[in-house]
């Protein structure tokens, strides 16, 4: 049911942790310096006005996001889809849509709900160099069911050409098969598998053939591939981080790829 007194608001903010937001929806900013591109870290919080009581506890549905906002408007435009994962133009729109969906669900069930929802999105700068910028977006959410969902996505952009960087920009298409072959050796080592052991039983690779994750990142020493839950393993298997050292694939990396890698401090 909807709260009748401000006491309920006090309870819910206590339960969910203190924030600098003094209303249902708000933003805070923290300046970040020392990187090639300057940005502020902003936060958006939004809460449902419906509450669920479980024993002595009172909870409510919420949306929380923390993300970088760059002074360069073009960069912000490029990074928009990395942060607004469902196509919303702004974070506060995503927050409103998520909480409104829960409120509509409760209203359709005569004001009753057995559980609350939440979405916690954290986007951060993974790499910020004179040549490219990478955003790592982590999202955890629960909208009912046995368990929630969580995933991590990496996106990269060339700040000179304003273009998204793909794996083919790092390793040419003609060298992708050899990259996959080398990466499989590291995957089998990571998973403690022999080179002849089948991938059919424990993993979701099509026809048992190892494939690279589309989700990748550039580190100082290696090309990182990140497989989210359900991508190659069941939920209980969690996510998988696979690193392939540059020293083993340096003959495959394109000149453009080397430019990006060499720009990492």
C-alpha positions, -999 to +999 in steps of 0.1 A: +000+000+000+011+036-004+028+054+025+007+076+046+033+095+065+069+108+060+080+081+085+078+056+056+103+076+036+126+078+065+125+040+069+131+033+032+161+056+029+175+040+061+171+005+047+186+013+013+215+033+026+221+070+028+224+090-004+227+126-012+193+126-028+167+143-008+137+135-030+124+105-049+147+112-078+180+132-078+215+135-091+248+140-075+281+147-092+318+140-082+345+155-103+371+131-116+405+145-128+438+132-140+425+113-170+429+123-206+392+133-209+376+150-180+343+138-166+320+139-136+306+108-119+268+113-116+242+093-097+204+088-102+181+072-077+144+065-080+121+047-056+086+032-059+059+045-036+047+010-030+061-009+000+064-046+008+066-057+045+083-089+054+083-095+091+098-064+107+114-053+074+099-028+049+113-026+014+105-009-019+115-011-055+144+011-066+165+021-095+201+033-089+227+043-114+262+057-113+279+068-145+304+092-160+293+124-177+319+139-200+324+176-207+327+167-244+292+164-257+302+143-287+318+117-263+286+117-242+266+110-274+290+081-283+288+066-249+250+069-246+243+033-257+270+020-234+252+034-204+215+035-215+214-002-223+177-002-233+179+027-257+167+055-234+180+089-242+188+097-205+193+077-173+165+094-154+141+082-182+153+046-177+148+050-140+113+063-143+103+036-168+117+008-146+099+020-114+067+027-134+067-008-147+068-021-111+040+003-100+018-008-129+024-045-120+013-038-084-017-018-094-028-047-118-026-070-087-049-048-065-020-031-048-004-063-037+032-075-043+051-103-027+085-090-037+103-058-047+124-052-078+157-034-081+181-024-108+216-012-099+237+001-128+273+012-125+291+025-156+328+034-152+357+044-173+378+013-179+405+030-201+410+066-209+439+072-232+448+098-259+435+074-286+405+057-271+381+054-242+365+023-228+334+021-206+327-009-184+290-012-175+279-035-147+242-041-140+225-062-114+187-065-113+158-085-099+123-084-114+110-116-098+118-153-101+143-176-084+172-152-087+182-119-103+204-112-133+238-095-136+261-088-164+292-067-175+296-051-209+327-034-224+324-007-251+353+011-268+355+043-289+382+059-309+382+095-297+399+108-329+374+093-354+344+091-331+339+054-341+332+024-320+362+000-318+354-037-327+376-068-323+383-067-361+400-033-355+424-050-331+429-083-350+421-084-387+394-107-400+420-129-417+436-136-384+405-143-363+407-181-367+443-182-354+433-158-325+405-182-316+428-211-316+453-195-293+425-182-270+411-217-268+444-230-253+441-204-226+404-212-220+412-249-215+440-240-192+417-217-172+390-244-170+416-272-163+407-291-195+429-311-217+432-301-254+411-331-264+384-329-238+349-322-252+333-288-247+298-302-252+290-314-217+298-284-195+295-255-219+270-239-243+294-236-272+275-244-304+284-279-316+311-280-289+333-255-309+350-228-288+341-193-298+354-159-286+331-136-266+319-105-284+325-087-251+362-078-249+386-053-234+421-041-238+444-042-208+481-033-205+493-068-210+464-088-226+433-090-247+405-098-223+373-117-232+343-116-208+316-142-210+285-133-189+263-157-171+243-180-193+265-172-223+287-204-221+277-218-187+246-222-165+238-196-139+256-216-112+288-215-134+289-177-132+308-154-156+342-162-171+371-138-177+396-150-202+429-132-208+451-138-238+485-122-234+497-099-262+530-116-263+513-147-278+493-128-304+515-098-313+519-112-348+481-110-352+475-075-339+468-048-366+487-015-367+455+002-355+453-023-326+489-016-317+482+021-316+454+016-291+474-008-269+505+014-269+484+043-257+475+025-225+496+039-195 
